[in-house]
Amino acid sequence: NYGNIPWYLSENGMGVQNEEQFIGVDGIVEDDYRIEFIRDHLIWLNKAIVEGCNCFGYHLWAPFDCWSWKNAYKNRYGMIRVDRKEHCPRDSTIERTIAGLR
């Protein structure tokens, strides 16, 4: 028992391997899987807060793509897609993700 100490949820998100397979004809990643993952976590977090949990913040894993050496840099974790060849953000998935979470 930790006495309901204040806390926040940090680095919540999901990495997706071969995310290119989900890029639509408009160049935007169709990230319904990410929307569902985040929505489900927020629903359960809200339930916990309503029941008295002392959570004061929620942080997504990363705004821009980042890669983990643990999975050989295969998974993308961000909400904004980064073109690794050009080293800059390209078509972003953030608009789709944010719209899906409303």
Secondary structure by P-SEA (a helix, b strand, c coil): cccccccccccccccccccccccccccccccaaaaaaaaaaaaaaaaaaaacccccccccccccbbbbcccccccccccbbbccccccccccaaaaaaaaac
